[in-house]
Amino acid sequence: MNTIFEVSSKNYGDDLLLIKKTLSHMETLVGSYNGYSLSEPSSKFGWTFFKLSFNSNLRNGIEEKFADMLNKYKLNNQSQKFTQFIADYFQTKGCNVKIKMLD
């Protein structure tokens, strides 16, 4: 099952490039390819919104590779930990976006 995030950006062009580079690197680290997809963007009030979908192979690979980091988050469940990890990972790569997991 895919994990889907809603991503919000104020600088879509730059953030999109950083997200693609970051996820490409992440795929290489965990040995998963074609592990994510991006939807078409929509803009409102100066923000651009789009969906980012992870397939289960990429998510499982990330959770295994970075299990020690995920376990350090003091959150209620694995989905919240994964969401916060991805948001923090993007931040460390210079990508200033907001991320919310969709049900």
The first five atom37 places (N, CA, C, CB, O) and aatype in JSON, in Angstrom:
{
  "aatype": [12, 2, 16, 9, 13, 6, 19, 15, 15, 11, 2, 18, 7, 3, 3, 10, 10, 10, 9, 11, 11, 16, 10, 15, 8, 12, 6, 16, 10, 19, 7, 15, 18, 2, 7, 18, 15, 10, 15, 6, 14, 15, 15, 11, 13, 7, 17, 16, 13, 13, 11, 10, 15, 13, 2, 15, 2, 10, 1, 2, 7, 9, 6, 6, 11, 13, 0, 3, 12, 10, 2, 11, 18, 11, 10, 2, 2, 5, 15, 5, 11, 13, 16, 5, 13, 9, 0, 3, 18, 13, 5, 16, 11, 7, 4, 2, 19, 11, 9, 11, 12, 10, 3],
  "atom_mask": [
    [1, 1, 1, 1, 1],
    [1, 1, 1, 1, 1],
    [1, 1, 1, 1, 1],
    [1, 1, 1, 1, 1],
    [1, 1, 1, 1, 1],
    [1, 1, 1, 1, 1],
    [1, 1, 1, 1, 1],
    [1, 1, 1, 1, 1],
    [1, 1, 1, 1, 1],
    [1, 1, 1, 1, 1],
    [1, 1, 1, 1, 1],
    [1, 1, 1, 1, 1],
    [1, 1, 1, 0, 1],
    [1, 1, 1, 1, 1],
    [1, 1, 1, 1, 1],
    [1, 1, 1, 1, 1],
    [1, 1, 1, 1, 1],
    [1, 1, 1, 1, 1],
    [1, 1, 1, 1, 1],
    [1, 1, 1, 1, 1],
    [1, 1, 1, 1, 1],
    [1, 1, 1, 1, 1],
    [1, 1, 1, 1, 1],
    [1, 1, 1, 1, 1],
    [1, 1, 1, 1, 1],
    [1, 1, 1, 1, 1],
    [1, 1, 1, 1, 1],
    [1, 1, 1, 1, 1],
    [1, 1, 1, 1, 1],
    [1, 1, 1, 1, 1],
    [1, 1, 1, 0, 1],
    [1, 1, 1, 1, 1],
    [1, 1, 1, 1, 1],
    [1, 1, 1, 1, 1],
    [1, 1, 1, 0, 1],
    [1, 1, 1, 1, 1],
    [1, 1, 1, 1, 1],
    [1, 1, 1, 1, 1],
    [1, 1, 1, 1, 1],
    [1, 1, 1, 1, 1],
    [1, 1, 1, 1, 1],
    [1, 1, 1, 1, 1],
    [1, 1, 1, 1, 1],
    [1, 1, 1, 1, 1],
    [1, 1, 1, 1, 1],
    [1, 1, 1, 0, 1],
    [1, 1, 1, 1, 1],
    [1, 1, 1, 1, 1],
    [1, 1, 1, 1, 1],
    [1, 1, 1, 1, 1],
    [1, 1, 1, 1, 1],
    [1, 1, 1, 1, 1],
    [1, 1, 1, 1, 1],
    [1, 1, 1, 1, 1],
    [1, 1, 1, 1, 1],
    [1, 1, 1, 1, 1],
    [1, 1, 1, 1, 1],
    [1, 1, 1, 1, 1],
    [1, 1, 1, 1, 1],
    [1, 1, 1, 1, 1],
    [1, 1, 1, 0, 1],
    [1, 1, 1, 1, 1],
    [1, 1, 1, 1, 1],
    [1, 1, 1, 1, 1],
    [1, 1, 1, 1, 1],
    [1, 1, 1, 1, 1],
    [1, 1, 1, 1, 1],
    [1, 1, 1, 1, 1],
    [1, 1, 1, 1, 1],
    [1, 1, 1, 1, 1],
    [1, 1, 1, 1, 1],
    [1, 1, 1, 1, 1],
    [1, 1, 1, 1, 1],
    [1, 1, 1, 1, 1],
    [1, 1, 1, 1, 1],
    [1, 1, 1, 1, 1],
    [1, 1, 1, 1, 1],
    [1, 1, 1, 1, 1],
    [1, 1, 1, 1, 1],
    [1, 1, 1, 1, 1],
    [1, 1, 1, 1, 1],
    [1, 1, 1, 1, 1],
    [1, 1, 1, 1, 1],
    [1, 1, 1, 1, 1],
    [1, 1, 1, 1, 1],
    [1, 1, 1, 1, 1],
    [1, 1, 1, 1, 1],
    [1, 1, 1, 1, 1],
    [1, 1, 1, 1, 1],
    [1, 1, 1, 1, 1],
    [1, 1, 1, 1, 1],
    [1, 1, 1, 1, 1],
    [1, 1, 1, 1, 1],
    [1, 1, 1, 0, 1],
    [1, 1, 1, 1, 1],
    [1, 1, 1, 1, 1],
    [1, 1, 1, 1, 1],
    [1, 1, 1, 1, 1],
    [1, 1, 1, 1, 1],
    [1, 1, 1, 1, 1],
    [1, 1, 1, 1, 1],
    [1, 1, 1, 1, 1],
    [1, 1, 1, 1, 1]
  ],
  "atom_positions": [
    [[0.84, -1.18, 0.0], [0.0, 0.0, 0.0], [0.89, 1.24, 0.0], [-0.96, 0.0, 1.22], [1.9, 1.3, 0.7]],
    [[0.5, 2.22, -0.78], [1.27, 3.45, -0.89], [1.02, 4.37, 0.28], [0.95, 4.16, -2.19], [-0.08, 4.41, 0.84]],
    [[2.05, 5.12, 0.65], [1.95, 6.17, 1.65], [1.89, 7.49, 0.9], [3.16, 6.14, 2.67], [2.75, 7.79, 0.08]],
    [[0.85, 8.29, 1.19], [0.64, 9.52, 0.44], [0.72, 10.72, 1.38], [-0.72, 9.5, -0.3], [0.08, 10.75, 2.43]],
    [[1.52, 11.7, 0.97], [1.67, 12.95, 1.71], [1.13, 14.09, 0.87], [3.16, 13.19, 2.09], [1.2, 14.06, -0.36]],
    [[0.59, 15.1, 1.55], [0.32, 16.37, 0.9], [1.49, 17.28, 1.24], [-1.07, 16.99, 1.35], [1.81, 17.48, 2.42]],
    [[2.11, 17.83, 0.23], [3.28, 18.69, 0.41], [2.87, 20.12, 0.04], [4.5, 18.21, -0.46], [2.23, 20.35, -0.98]],
    [[3.25, 21.07, 0.9], [2.96, 22.48, 0.68], [4.27, 23.24, 0.56], [2.09, 23.06, 1.83], [5.16, 23.09, 1.38]],
    [[4.37, 24.06, -0.48], [5.61, 24.79, -0.75], [5.31, 26.23, -1.13], [6.41, 24.09, -1.87], [4.33, 26.52, -1.81]],
    [[6.17, 27.13, -0.68], [6.08, 28.53, -1.11], [7.03, 28.8, -2.27], [6.4, 29.47, 0.06], [6.94, 29.85, -2.91]],
    [[7.93, 27.86, -2.56], [8.91, 28.02, -3.63], [8.96, 26.7, -4.41], [10.34, 28.41, -3.05], [9.93, 25.95, -4.33]],
    [[7.9, 26.44, -5.16], [7.68, 25.15, -5.79], [8.84, 24.7, -6.67], [6.44, 25.19, -6.61], [9.29, 23.56, -6.55]],
    [[9.34, 25.54, -7.54], [10.4, 25.15, -8.48], [11.64, 24.64, -7.77], [0.0, 0.0, 0.0], [12.15, 23.57, -8.09]],
    [[12.13, 25.42, -6.82], [13.33, 25.02, -6.08], [13.08, 23.81, -5.2], [13.84, 26.18, -5.24], [13.9, 22.89, -5.14]],
    [[11.93, 23.82, -4.49], [11.62, 22.69, -3.59], [11.43, 21.4, -4.36], [10.37, 23.0, -2.77], [11.85, 20.33, -3.91]],
    [[10.79, 21.47, -5.52], [10.58, 20.27, -6.33], [11.92, 19.65, -6.74], [9.74, 20.59, -7.57], [12.09, 18.44, -6.66]],
    [[12.84, 20.48, -7.18], [14.17, 19.99, -7.57], [14.87, 19.33, -6.38], [15.03, 21.15, -8.12], [15.45, 18.26, -6.52]],
    [[14.82, 19.98, -5.21], [15.45, 19.41, -4.01], [14.78, 18.11, -3.59], [15.39, 20.41, -2.86], [15.47, 17.17, -3.19]],
    [[13.46, 18.03, -3.68], [12.75, 16.8, -3.32], [13.17, 15.67, -4.26], [11.21, 17.01, -3.38], [13.45, 14.56, -3.8]],
    [[13.21, 15.94, -5.54], [13.61, 14.9, -6.5], [15.03, 14.42, -6.26], [13.47, 15.42, -7.94], [15.3, 13.21, -6.28]],
    [[15.96, 15.35, -6.02], [17.35, 14.96, -5.73], [17.43, 14.14, -4.45], [18.24, 16.21, -5.62], [18.11, 13.12, -4.4]],
    [[16.73, 14.61, -3.42], [16.76, 13.95, -2.12], [16.19, 12.54, -2.22], [15.98, 14.76, -1.08], [16.77, 11.6, -1.69]],
    [[15.05, 12.39, -2.89], [14.43, 11.07, -2.99], [15.23, 10.14, -3.9], [13.01, 11.21, -3.5], [15.26, 8.93, -3.67]],
    [[15.85, 10.68, -4.92], [16.71, 9.86, -5.77], [17.88, 9.3, -4.95], [17.24, 10.68, -6.96], [18.23, 8.13, -5.08]],
    [[18.46, 10.15, -4.12], [19.54, 9.71, -3.24], [19.04, 8.67, -2.24], [20.16, 10.91, -2.5], [19.71, 7.67, -1.98]],
    [[17.85, 8.9, -1.69], [17.26, 7.97, -0.73], [17.01, 6.62, -1.39], [15.94, 8.54, -0.16], [17.27, 5.58, -0.79]],
    [[16.5, 6.62, -2.62], [16.28, 5.37, -3.34], [17.58, 4.59, -3.49], [15.65, 5.64, -4.73], [17.61, 3.38, -3.31]],
    [[18.65, 5.29, -3.82], [19.95, 4.65, -3.97], [20.41, 4.04, -2.64], [20.99, 5.66, -4.49], [20.92, 2.92, -2.61]],
    [[20.23, 4.79, -1.55], [20.65, 4.3, -0.23], [19.94, 3.0, 0.17], [20.37, 5.36, 0.82], [20.56, 2.1, 0.75]],
    [[18.65, 2.9, -0.15], [17.88, 1.74, 0.3], [17.68, 0.69, -0.79], [16.54, 2.19, 0.81], [17.06, -0.34, -0.55]],
    [[18.19, 0.95, -1.99], [18.1, -0.03, -3.07], [16.7, -0.19, -3.64], [0.0, 0.0, 0.0], [16.32, -1.29, -4.02]],
    [[15.95, 0.88, -3.69], [14.59, 0.86, -4.24], [14.54, 1.87, -5.38], [13.51, 1.2, -3.14], [15.07, 2.98, -5.26]],
    [[13.93, 1.48, -6.48], [13.87, 2.38, -7.63], [12.43, 2.57, -8.07], [14.72, 1.84, -8.8], [11.6, 1.67, -7.92]],
    [[12.13, 3.75, -8.61], [10.76, 4.13, -8.96], [9.86, 3.99, -7.74], [10.22, 3.26, -10.12], [8.74, 3.5, -7.83]],
    [[10.37, 4.45, -6.6], [9.69, 4.27, -5.33], [8.76, 5.39, -4.94], [0.0, 0.0, 0.0], [8.09, 5.32, -3.91]],
    [[8.7, 6.45, -5.75], [7.83, 7.56, -5.4], [7.22, 8.16, -6.66], [8.6, 8.63, -4.61], [7.72, 7.95, -7.76]],
    [[6.13, 8.9, -6.46], [5.53, 9.64, -7.57], [5.0, 10.96, -7.04], [4.4, 8.81, -8.25], [4.69, 11.09, -5.85]],
    [[4.9, 11.93, -7.93], [4.44, 13.28, -7.59], [3.22, 13.6, -8.43], [5.56, 14.33, -7.81], [3.17, 13.28, -9.62]],
    [[2.23, 14.25, -7.82], [1.04, 14.66, -8.56], [1.27, 16.03, -9.2], [-0.21, 14.69, -7.63], [2.28, 16.69, -8.95]],
    [[0.32, 16.44, -10.01], [0.35, 17.77, -10.58], [0.09, 18.79, -9.46], [-0.7, 17.92, -11.73], [-0.72, 18.53, -8.57]],
    [[0.77, 19.93, -9.49], [0.59, 20.92, -8.43], [-0.66, 21.78, -8.63], [1.82, 21.82, -8.36], [-1.17, 21.93, -9.74]],
    [[-1.13, 22.33, -7.52], [-2.17, 23.36, -7.57], [-1.74, 24.47, -6.62], [-3.59, 22.78, -7.18], [-1.1, 24.22, -5.6]],
    [[-2.09, 25.7, -6.96], [-1.65, 26.85, -6.17], [-2.83, 27.61, -5.57], [-0.81, 27.8, -7.02], [-3.86, 27.8, -6.21]],
    [[-2.63, 28.05, -4.3], [-3.61, 28.87, -3.6], [-2.88, 29.73, -2.57], [-4.7, 27.99, -2.91], [-2.02, 29.24, -1.84]],
    [[-3.24, 31.0, -2.53], [-2.75, 31.9, -1.48], [-1.24, 31.95, -1.36], [-3.34, 31.51, -0.17], [-0.72, 32.09, -0.25]],
    [[-0.52, 31.83, -2.46], [0.94, 31.9, -2.44], [1.62, 30.56, -2.14], [0.0, 0.0, 0.0], [2.85, 30.49, -2.11]],
    [[0.84, 29.53, -1.91], [1.38, 28.2, -1.65], [1.09, 27.3, -2.85], [0.78, 27.59, -0.35], [0.09, 27.48, -3.54]],
    [[1.96, 26.33, -3.07], [1.72, 25.31, -4.08], [1.59, 23.98, -3.36], [2.87, 25.26, -5.16], [2.42, 23.65, -2.5]],
    [[0.56, 23.23, -3.7], [0.26, 21.95, -3.06], [0.37, 20.83, -4.08], [-1.16, 21.97, -2.41], [-0.05, 20.97, -5.23]],
    [[0.93, 19.72, -3.65], [0.98, 18.53, -4.49], [1.09, 17.3, -3.6], [2.17, 18.61, -5.49], [1.42, 17.39, -2.42]],
    [[0.8, 16.16, -4.2], [0.87, 14.91, -3.45], [2.16, 14.18, -3.79], [-0.36, 14.01, -3.75], [2.61, 14.15, -4.93]],
    [[2.75, 13.58, -2.76], [3.95, 12.78, -2.88], [3.6, 11.39, -2.37], [5.17, 13.4, -2.07], [3.18, 11.23, -1.22]],
    [[3.75, 10.4, -3.22], [3.38, 9.03, -2.88], [4.62, 8.14, -2.84], [2.35, 8.47, -3.89], [5.41, 8.12, -3.78]],
    [[4.79, 7.4, -1.74], [5.86, 6.43, -1.59], [5.27, 5.04, -1.77], [6.56, 6.57, -0.2], [4.23, 4.73, -1.18]],
    [[5.92, 4.18, -2.58], [5.45, 2.8, -2.61], [5.97, 2.07, -1.38], [5.89, 2.09, -3.92], [6.87, 2.57, -0.69]],
    [[5.43, 0.91, -1.11], [5.77, 0.19, 0.14], [7.24, -0.23, 0.17], [4.88, -1.05, 0.3], [7.82, -0.28, 1.25]],
    [[7.85, -0.53, -0.97], [9.26, -0.92, -0.98], [10.16, 0.21, -0.5], [9.68, -1.36, -2.39], [11.08, -0.01, 0.29]],
    [[9.9, 1.43, -0.98], [10.71, 2.57, -0.56], [10.47, 2.88, 0.91], [10.4, 3.8, -1.43], [11.43, 3.11, 1.66]],
    [[9.22, 2.9, 1.33], [8.94, 3.21, 2.74], [9.57, 2.16, 3.66], [7.41, 3.27, 2.98], [10.21, 2.52, 4.65]],
    [[9.41, 0.88, 3.34], [10.0, -0.17, 4.17], [11.52, -0.07, 4.2], [9.58, -1.56, 3.65], [12.13, -0.27, 5.25]],
    [[12.13, 0.25, 3.06], [13.57, 0.41, 3.0], [14.05, 1.55, 3.87], [0.0, 0.0, 0.0], [15.06, 1.43, 4.57]],
    [[13.32, 2.67, 3.85], [13.67, 3.83, 4.68], [13.51, 3.46, 6.15], [12.79, 5.05, 4.33], [14.38, 3.78, 6.97]],
    [[12.41, 2.8, 6.49], [12.17, 2.44, 7.89], [13.22, 1.48, 8.42], [10.79, 1.83, 8.04], [13.59, 1.55, 9.59]],
    [[13.71, 0.58, 7.57], [14.77, -0.36, 8.0], [16.11, 0.36, 8.12], [14.88, -1.54, 7.01], [16.82, 0.2, 9.11]],
    [[16.46, 1.13, 7.1], [17.77, 1.8, 7.06], [17.91, 2.84, 8.18], [17.97, 2.48, 5.7], [18.99, 3.0, 8.75]],
    [[16.82, 3.54, 8.49], [16.87, 4.62, 9.47], [16.07, 4.3, 10.73], [16.36, 5.9, 8.84], [15.55, 5.21, 11.38]],
    [[15.97, 3.03, 11.07], [15.17, 2.61, 12.24], [15.63, 3.29, 13.51], [15.26, 1.1, 12.41], [14.79, 3.7, 14.32]],
    [[16.94, 3.42, 13.71], [17.44, 4.05, 14.93], [17.01, 5.51, 15.02], [18.96, 3.96, 14.98], [16.69, 5.99, 16.11]],
    [[16.99, 6.23, 13.91], [16.56, 7.62, 13.91], [15.05, 7.73, 14.13], [16.95, 8.3, 12.58], [14.59, 8.6, 14.87]],
    [[14.28, 6.87, 13.48], [12.84, 6.89, 13.63], [12.43, 6.61, 15.07], [12.19, 5.87, 12.69], [11.48, 7.22, 15.58]],
    [[13.13, 5.71, 15.73], [12.79, 5.35, 17.11], [13.06, 6.47, 18.1], [13.56, 4.12, 17.52], [12.53, 6.44, 19.21]],
    [[13.87, 7.44, 17.73], [14.16, 8.57, 18.63], [13.02, 9.57, 18.7], [15.42, 9.27, 18.17], [12.96, 10.36, 19.64]],
    [[12.12, 9.55, 17.73], [10.99, 10.47, 17.75], [10.01, 10.04, 18.83], [10.29, 10.53, 16.37], [9.65, 8.86, 18.91]],
    [[9.58, 10.98, 19.65], [8.64, 10.72, 20.74], [7.21, 10.96, 20.25], [8.95, 11.62, 21.97], [6.51, 11.83, 20.76]],
    [[6.8, 10.18, 19.27], [5.46, 10.31, 18.71], [4.69, 9.02, 18.92], [5.53, 10.66, 17.2], [5.27, 7.99, 19.27]],
    [[3.38, 9.07, 18.72], [2.5, 7.96, 19.08], [2.62, 6.72, 18.21], [1.11, 8.42, 19.04], [2.56, 5.6, 18.71]],
    [[2.8, 6.9, 16.91], [2.82, 5.72, 16.05], [3.86, 5.85, 14.93], [1.44, 5.48, 15.44], [4.47, 6.9, 14.74]],
    [[4.05, 4.76, 14.22], [5.08, 4.69, 13.19], [4.8, 5.65, 12.04], [5.18, 3.28, 12.66], [5.74, 6.21, 11.46]],
    [[3.54, 5.86, 11.69], [3.21, 6.79, 10.6], [3.6, 8.22, 10.95], [1.71, 6.73, 10.28], [4.12, 8.94, 10.1]],
    [[3.34, 8.63, 12.2], [3.73, 9.97, 12.62], [5.25, 10.11, 12.64], [3.15, 10.29, 14.01], [5.78, 11.14, 12.25]],
    [[5.94, 9.07, 13.09], [7.4, 9.1, 13.11], [7.96, 9.2, 11.69], [7.96, 7.83, 13.82], [8.88, 9.97, 11.44]],
    [[7.38, 8.42, 10.77], [7.84, 8.44, 9.37], [7.61, 9.82, 8.75], [7.11, 7.35, 8.55], [8.49, 10.34, 8.06]],
    [[6.44, 10.4, 9.0], [6.13, 11.73, 8.47], [7.12, 12.76, 8.98], [4.7, 12.14, 8.84], [7.63, 13.56, 8.2]],
    [[7.39, 12.75, 10.28], [8.31, 13.72, 10.87], [9.74, 13.5, 10.35], [8.28, 13.62, 12.4], [10.47, 14.46, 10.11]],
    [[10.12, 12.24, 10.19], [11.45, 11.94, 9.66], [11.6, 12.51, 8.25], [11.69, 10.42, 9.66], [12.61, 13.15, 7.95]],
    [[10.62, 12.28, 7.39], [10.69, 12.78, 6.0], [10.74, 14.31, 6.01], [9.47, 12.28, 5.17], [11.52, 14.9, 5.27]],
    [[9.91, 14.95, 6.83], [9.92, 16.42, 6.91], [11.29, 16.92, 7.36], [8.82, 16.92, 7.88], [11.82, 17.86, 6.78]],
    [[11.85, 16.29, 8.39], [13.16, 16.7, 8.89], [14.25, 16.42, 7.86], [13.48, 15.98, 10.21], [15.18, 17.22, 7.71]],
    [[14.15, 15.3, 7.16], [15.15, 14.95, 6.15], [15.16, 15.99, 5.02], [14.86, 13.54, 5.57], [16.22, 16.43, 4.58]],
    [[13.96, 16.37, 4.57], [13.88, 17.41, 3.54], [14.48, 18.73, 4.05], [12.42, 17.63, 3.11], [15.18, 19.41, 3.31]],
    [[14.2, 19.08, 5.29], [14.73, 20.31, 5.88], [16.26, 20.31, 5.85], [14.23, 20.48, 7.33], [16.88, 21.32, 5.52]],
    [[16.87, 19.18, 6.21], [18.34, 19.11, 6.23], [18.93, 19.27, 4.83], [18.8, 17.78, 6.83], [20.1, 19.63, 4.69]],
    [[18.14, 19.0, 3.82], [18.6, 19.14, 2.44], [18.27, 20.51, 1.86], [17.99, 18.06, 1.58], [18.48, 20.75, 0.67]],
    [[17.74, 21.42, 2.7], [17.45, 22.78, 2.26], [16.08, 22.97, 1.67], [0.0, 0.0, 0.0], [15.8, 24.01, 1.07]],
    [[15.22, 22.0, 1.82], [13.89, 22.04, 1.25], [12.9, 22.48, 2.34], [13.49, 20.65, 0.67], [12.66, 21.75, 3.3]],
    [[12.34, 23.67, 2.18], [11.47, 24.25, 3.2], [10.01, 24.01, 2.84], [11.75, 25.75, 3.37], [9.34, 24.91, 2.31]],
    [[9.51, 22.82, 3.13], [8.13, 22.46, 2.81], [7.42, 21.98, 4.08], [8.08, 21.35, 1.71], [8.05, 21.62, 5.07]],
    [[6.1, 21.99, 4.02], [5.26, 21.41, 5.06], [4.72, 20.09, 4.52], [4.07, 22.39, 5.48], [4.36, 19.98, 3.34]],
    [[4.67, 19.08, 5.39], [4.25, 17.75, 4.95], [3.18, 17.23, 5.89], [5.45, 16.77, 4.89], [3.28, 17.34, 7.11]],
    [[2.13, 16.65, 5.28], [1.06, 16.05, 6.07], [0.7, 14.72, 5.42], [-0.19, 17.0, 6.16], [0.49, 14.65, 4.2]],
    [[0.63, 13.65, 6.23], [0.24, 12.35, 5.7], [-1.28, 12.34, 5.49], [0.69, 11.2, 6.64], [-2.03, 12.77, 6.36]],
    [[-1.71, 11.84, 4.36], [-3.13, 11.72, 4.07], [-3.58, 10.3, 4.43], [-3.42, 12.04, 2.57], [-2.84, 9.34, 4.26]],
    [[-4.8, 10.2, 4.92], [-5.33, 8.88, 5.31], [-5.8, 8.1, 4.1], [-6.49, 9.02, 6.3], [-6.27, 6.98, 4.23]]
  ]
}
